[in-house]
Amino acid sequence: LKGVIDLLYRHDSSLLAPWMHHILCHPDWDVRITGVRACAAFSDPERTVLLNMALDHEEHDLFSAEILSLLYVR
């Protein structure tokens, strides 16, 4: 799943967009972090909404820190 996310992120993020909510809620934190990194392909408003949504329900500290770094670096 991580490979598919990475492939779509690099080549056509519009195909990834409909699945981002599911990816960011995936039970495996490694899949979620891949999804968070893939959010960089989206426009600023869409990226911000997705990352804030992920941050609102995330309990894993490292994952939350990654989201915050992506939110405030841009």
Secondary structure, 3 states (H helix, E strand, C coil): CHHHHHHHHHHCHHHHHHHHHHHHCCCCHHHHHHHHHHHHHCCHHHHHHHHHHHHHHCCCHHHHHHHHHHHHHC
